[in-house]
Amino acid sequence: MLYERQIEALQKQIEETGDVETLKSETTRLRLLIEEEETKKKFYQIENIRRKHNYIPLIIELLKILAKEGKLLPLYEEAKERTLKRQKTK
């Protein structure tokens, strides 16, 4: 919104002064900034969708399946060992 207003102001300046080259480069820069903002907005929308989803039931089911197959405890022990190694190296 802000960049669009700046572009409109620059276009008015172009009409009034006729200094096309410097104002066109500024207009191009502002259009690139608008594109970047739109890209960020799309990324944030996707992130918000991910944040709103409840992953807890999925995680619980995965843990149940791992426990049923006997893989949960070995994974836990392995993660515990890695954590202890990292703490020792710090």
N, C-alpha and C positions, 0 to 999 in steps of 0.2 A: 504494500500500500504506500509506504513512504517512498520507495524507489519509483513507483509509478508517478507519484506527484512530482518528483524531481525530474523525471523524463518529460512530463508535460511542461514544466517550467523551462526546461532546456529547449523544447520545441518552440515555445513562445519567444525565447531569446534568439533562436535561429531566424524566426520570421522577422523580428525587430532589427537585429544587427546584421544578419547575413553572414556571420562568421561560422561557416558550416563545418569546417574540418575539425577544429578543437571540440566543438559541441557534439559532433557526431561520435567522436571517440568516447566522450563522456557518456553519451547515450548508450553506446555499445557496452561500456563497462557496467552501467546500471542494469541493462538487460541481462547480462551475465549474472549479476548479483541476484536478480529476480529468479533466474533459473536455479541457482544454488539454493535459494530459500525454498523453492517449490520441491526440490529434491529432498531437502531436510524434512520438510513437512510430511512427505510420503513415508520417509524412514521412521519418523516419530509416530505416525499412524500405525504402522506395522508393529512397532515396539509397544504401543499402548494396547493393541490387541493381544499381544503375547502376555503382557502384565495382567490383563483382566482374566485370562484363562486360568482355571483352577487345575494345577498339575498334581495336587496331592493324591487324588484317587489313582492316577496312573502310577505314581511312585510307589504307593502302597501295594498295588497289584504286582509291580515288578519285584518288589522285595518279597512278597509272598511266593512268587514263582521261583525266585532264586533260593529261598529257604526250602521249598519243597524239593528242589533238585539237588540240595546239599551244596550249593555254590556260595551261599551268603556268608557263612563263617570264614571260608578261605579268603574271600574278597575283603572282608573286614580286617582280617589279620594282615593281609598284604598292605592294605592302606595304612594300617597302624604302624607297620614297620617303616614304610616310606616317610610317614610323618615324623617318626623318631629320628630317622637319618637326616631329614631336613633340619630338624631342631638342633642336632649335634653339629652340623656344618655351619650354622649361623654363629 
